[in-house]
Structures are given as C-alpha cells and as structure tokens.
C-alpha cells in the first residue's frame, strides 16, 4: 500500500510535458485575444477567445490517467513504483525473459543421475547435497530433496563459495567438492572436459559433480513450464514485441525451452553480468527494453533495463532492483499491466490532440465572431469535462463492477 501511495505521488515525464503544453495554451489564448482585439476592435469576440481556450483537459486529465493506471495495475496484482516506469513500460518494444522461476515453476526435479567410472548414485547425490546445502537456487533444492528421498544424510560444509551462474565450491572434511556447469569444472582444472556425457534433452539442466579432483557424475534436472507462460509469450508477440529468453543454463536447454515457448530468440550460458551486458547493448541500439526476472542473477539486468519487472515470489534483491513487482508469479499479469500502460498512453494522447483541436477551432470561431461568451463557456466546460471523463476510464472498478 505504501509503495502504491508513493507511486501515485510521483510525476511521470509526460506530466511535465502536459504542464508545459498547458502553459503554452494559456499564452496562445492571451496572444490570440490581443490579436483579435487589435484586428476587430470587438470586445465581445476578444472575451470569447479568452473563454473558449482551456488546458484543463491536459493539466488535470494527465495525472488522473496515470493515477488510474497505477491503481488499476495494483488491483490486478502489480505494483508500479512510479509514473516514470508506467510511461517507460508503454514504450517497451523488447522483452527479456529469465527462465527459472519466471517461465518455469522454479521447483525442478531430478530427471536422471549419470555415473562416471562406476560411482554410485547415492555417492553422487551425497556430494552434491553437501555442496548445495546452503544454496537457495531451485536446482539446489531439487538435489537436497532427492537426498532426503534416498535417505542420504546431508551435512554442513566447512567452507562455501558461489560463483553466480556457474557453480558452487565447498570443502568438507578436507575434500573439495565442486557442483556446477561443465565450464565451472574445467576452469578449476578438472580435466580439459568432464568425461560424463550428460543428457540435456527436453529442457533439462545438466549439473556436474566432482569430489577430490574426480568427476563423480552428472545430474539431469528438469523444470516444468508454467501453464500460462506460452500463452503470455504469444500475446506479447501479438502486441508487436520482440521476446528474448536469457538463461544461465546450457544453450541446448535454453533452445529447447525457447522453442516450446515460441520466443524470438534464446540465449543460454549467460552469467549475471552478461545478462546486464545484453540489456545494455539492446538499449544502445535504441531498443526500449523490459527485463522480467526473479533471482539474484537477474538483478543487474533488472537495473540496466528501461523498466525491470520482478516476480513477487522471487528474491528480495530482485524485488528491490525492479521498477515493477508482480504479486505472485503469473506472467499473464505482466501482459495485463503492459496493456494498461499502453491504454494510459493512448488516453493521454487523445486528450492532448483533442484539446489542441478544440482550442484551435474554438479560438478561430470566436475571433471571427461566430461564438458569443456564453457559447464559448459552454464549449470550454463541455470539452474539458469530456477529456477528464476520458481519463477516468482507467480508474479501477469497484467491487460492484462499476467504474
């Protein structure tokens, strides 16, 4: 509630534009009145010119539309932290999507354990569960859950270090345990390439396990796509947006998920800083970028994007870094607030154009004597009321269904 209240008090850039335009319209009305009097010497026409011109439709209608959009978004399960981000969202043409926890449930399960040189499955899971004991990553939770299911005791490691997007290194009773990607093990001298031939079919992630310099095996972990994710991506594309999947998983896994979702492009094997770099490069190409994510790894990209959207079920740092927070993890809510943002922009533009047209025609008619002061006042009040009522269409509905 506090976040919504702060957002409603913030000013979007378009509100400053509306204020400037309203000021120009005042100067225009005064200038037109002076010119009318100098040419016609008709006081009645001059008064009509001053009366018919107005800027209330812009000055009052713009903040009302933004207020209504933020309130409607909150009712639909999204907190927009300010009018600035609402305006930025309306201009978005590219959407970057994180995979785990955003497009998937974030609760993957072990699909297959592949042994290297005869190591037992329990031994592989035991080593992996020790390394993942302190981690909150969804893949780590799947490994720890499997250890519990098998009755394999888990233990607290003696030391713990995490390389975002790559893997975990721990020590336990003098042994070094590594759990992570193939590249993570290679970088630490575990051979030129781990001999395990893991499978990454159907969007499963491959996690390698090594202990005391030996590769024990690999664990294939599969996540499940959220049922609304594919439909949400399809709607985004129908709205003319380019969709790109960014993931720290292998390129094979990312391609499989991207194909299922129907995104325009899928980029895998990305570290957090590389996600941020992708976002920055797109912005440098004059793309208006929205990043949707939920994890610590997504925070740099959320900050780098024109507008960052965090899933409400994600990490604290992701929610703090984002400009918009979705309550829960339903991606279709993002599509809804994107429509709200675009509708808000369209209504404000309608008010801008309508005010300019009415003022121009009204001043012209008044200057040539076609409007008396009473009729000019009627046109002024009626037009301003119409523009303000146009903005109220964004106000959230009451429980009875009325605006």
Helices and strands as residue ranges (DSSP letters): H 2-9, H 13-40, H 43-52, H 56-75, E 78-80, H 83-90, E 94-98, E 109-115, H 121-131, H 138-150, E 159-163, E 167-172, E 175-180, H 182-187, G 201-203, E 204-211, E 214-222, H 229-238, E 242-246, H 251-261, E 265-267, H 272-284, E 289-293, G 296-298, H 299-304, E 307-311, H 316-321, E 324-326, H 332-367, H 373-391, G 392-394
